[in-house]
Every structure is written in C-alpha cells, then in structure tokens.
Amino acid sequence: MSGAAGIPVRAVVFDLDGTLADTERLSDRAWAEVLARRGYTATPEDFAALVGRPVAANLAHFAARVELGDPVGFRAEVRAAFLGLVAVDLRLHDDAVGALRTLAGEGVAVGVATSSTREHADRVLAAGGLTGVVAAVVAAEDVARHKPDPAPYREAMRRLGVAADRAAAVEDTSVGAASARAAGAWTVAVRRAHATPDLADHADVVVEVLDAAVLRHRPARGPA
C-alpha cells in the first residue's frame, strides 16, 4: 500500500534468513552435504517443509528418515558445512537492507526476529553493516516457542517498546508470516525463490521487491 493513509508504523521487525540474507540456499546445501554422508538424498520437498523452522525441527524431520548418529556431532557437522559456505558466499538482499536502512534513518525502530542462533544473527548483521542499526534481535535462544508461534515477534516488539498496533513485520515464509500476523504486526511478505504457494494466505501484503513505502503505514483496522 502507499504511505498516503493509515496509521504510522513506529517499529518494523525483519526476519533474517531469506528476508535480509540469502542464506536459505546455503543452509539447504549444508544439510544436504551432511545427510549425503549418511546415505540420504534430501529433496526439495524436505526443505520446503522446513523453511522458517528452527534447527530442532530439521533434526526431528531428518531423524525420522535416516540415522543421524550423535545429534551433537551431527549438528556440529552441519554448522561447519554452513559456516564454510557462508565464508565464501554470504549475500544480503539489497531490497530488504535498503528498506531497513531507510526506515531506521527516518526514526523507525527496527528489529530482527529469527529462528536462527544469536551467533548467526550477529554474523549476518555484521556482514551487512547493520549491527549498529538494528535496535533489538530476538534469536532462537531468546524464546521458548518458535515460529509460527507469535512469541518471537511479541518479544521483539516488547524490546523495541512498541505496541503491536504500531508495528510491521517483514517475512519471506508462510511460517514466519503466520508468526508475525498472530503477534498483531502488519505483515508484509516478500516473495523469494523458496516461497511456498500459501505465502499470501498468511500475510497482509505480498510484494516481489521490498520497499520502505509499504512499511511506513498500516491500515487503521490492522490485519484482517
């Protein structure tokens, strides 16, 4: 929507992986490499079912399909593979980074709500030069319940000191959009390559390219 009418947004909470950073493809590659060592070929359907979910959900999904061995060791292998890929191929999405910087420059509080670890979030934000721009980060360690539960977004809004009816969220998955919308945020979904067909069912607006204009105001009645 345009910024011509509606309630001014005071805070915007961004998802991290897939929304700000093009890391979903790296994560999928890391998991696929480690699973292949155990004789399992991960499918696009596997990864589509896990987009936006925390690591524990991934572990449970694949443990039901192949013997993973020691879960601590398995997770360490995946992490090592992922970090190796990040070291050489981490990219941020210019549209989301640009929107975040524009909003912050206008005095809108910006935060991040992610199902990934704080260590990973800090690494991505540092790579994008956003460490000093993002006012609050809610990572996997910070909440007991994860997306699609609204807890991550509720906590992010609490830390930003903004009520849900003055907040917006940016997501790229149906799981994340459901979380943000349930928390009461005006939810904008940006369609990335891994988007599932039901994305529009969980967001208030779906855009192909993110722009700050769609986040400055929300309808007076809030989400449907």
N, C-alpha and C positions, 0 to 999 in steps of 0.2 A: 504494500500500500504506500501511498505517498505520505509525506510528513505534513500534509495540509490540515489534517483534523485528527482528533483523538486525544488521548492522554499522553503527555510527555513521559518517556521512559527515563528512569533515573539510574538504572543498572542493567547491564547485559552480561549474561553468563554464557560463555562459549564452551562447547565440548572441545576436547583436544584432538584425539586421534581420528583422522578422517575429515574433521571440520577445519581445524587450524593446521594440522600437519598431515602430510600424505604418507602416513605410516601403516595404514591397514595392509597395504600390499607387502610391506616389509615383514610385518608380523605373520602374515599368512605364509610367506616364503620360509621364515624361520621355523614355524611349526611343521611345515611340510618336510623340510630337510631332516628334522629330528625324528619325525614319525617314519620317514622312509628308512632310517637306520633300523627301525624296528619292524620293517616289512609292511607298513601300512601306507597306502597311497591316499592322501587326503584329497577330497573332492571339492569342487566349488560349492556344492550343497552343504558340506560340513561347515565351511567358513561362512556361508550365508546365514546359517542357523546361529552363529556365534558373534556376529557383528554387534559391537557395542557392549558385549558381556564381559564381566571380569575374568581374570585368569582361572579362578576356581571352576567357573562354568566350562571353560575349554578343557580343563583337566578331566572333569567328570564326563564330558562328551566323548573324548577320545579314549578314556579308560574303559568305557563300555564297548569299545570296538577293537582295541588291541592292548596287549600287556605293555604297560609303560615302564614297569620296574619301580625303583625307588622314586617316589614323587618329587622329593627334594632334588635328587640328581637329575631327573628329567627336566624339571623346571629350570635348573641351572644350565642345562644344555640349550634349551630354547632361548634363555636370556642371552647366553654367549653368542648364539647364532644371530639373534636380533640385533645385539649391540654391534656385531661385526658389520651387518648391513647398514645400520644407522650411521656408523662411522664413515661410510663411503657414499651413502645415497639418501641422506635425510633431506627432505624438501618440505617447505611450508607452502600452503596455498596463499597466493598473493591476494586473492579477493578477501579472504577472511582476515588476514593480517592487516590489510589496508582498512577494512571496516573497523576492526578493533582499535587501531591507532587513531582513526578519525574520531570515533566516539570518545575515546579517552581524552583526546585533545579538546573536545567540546565540554569536558567536565562530567561525562557519564562514567559512573563506576563500572569497571569491567572485571570479571572474574572467570575462573575456569572450573568446570566440574567434570571429572574424568573417572573412568573405571580403572585406569592405569595407576601405577605407583607414583608416589611423590617424586622419587628419584627420576623416573622417566619424564614426568611433567616438567620438573626443573630443567632437565636436559633440553627438552624441546623448546621451552620458553627462552632459555639462554641462547639457543641456536638462532632463534628469530629476533633476538634483541628485545624481548618482551618482558624480561624479568622485572624491571622497574615500572612497567606499565600496568601489569595485571595486579590488582589490589588484593585478590583472595584466590587461593587454589584449594579445592576440595578434591582429594585423591582417594584411592581405594582404601587407604588406611584410616581415613577420617570418618567413615560412616559404617554402620553395621549392615545396612541394607543398600543394595546397589541397583542401578538402572535395570529394569524400568520402574523400580520404586522411586517415589519423588524425593527420598531423603537427600541425595547429593545436591539437588538444586535448592531444596529448602535450606540446607546448611550453607550453601554458597550465598544465598540471599541474606541469611542471618549475618554472616560475616561481613557482607557489604553494607549491612544496616538499611536495607531497602525492602519494603513490603512487596509481596507478590504482585499486587495490582499496579505496581510501578516498575515491574521488571520484564525483561525479554530474555529469551534464550535462543541459542543457535545450535542446531544439531544436524547430523547427516544420516542418522539411522532411525528406524521406527522405534527401536528400544529406547534410545536416548530422547527422542521427541515425546514419547509417552511419559517418560520420567519428568521432563520439563513441564509438560502441559498439566500433569497431575499436581505439580507443585504450584500451579497457578500462573506461571510465566507465559507471556505472549510468545508463542513458539514458532520460530522460523526455521525451516529445514532447507538446507542447500543440497541439491541432488549431485552426489558424486558418483564415480564409476560403479561403486559397490552397492548403490541404493537398491532397496527391495521395492516391489510393486506397491506395498501397503504404506509407503512413507507418507503419502498425503492424508492417510486416514488418521495419523497421529499428530499432525502439525496444523497450525493455523494458516500458514503460508508456506508454499514450496517455491524456491527460486532456483534458477540454473546457475546464476552467478550472484554471490553475496555483495550487497552494497549497504552502506550505513543508513541510507534513506529508509529502508524497510524496517529499521530497528528504532528509529527515533520516537515514534508514536505507536500506541496500541489503541484499538477500538475502545470506546467508552464502556462497552458491555463486556470487554475482556474475551477470553477464549470461549468458543461455543461449547 
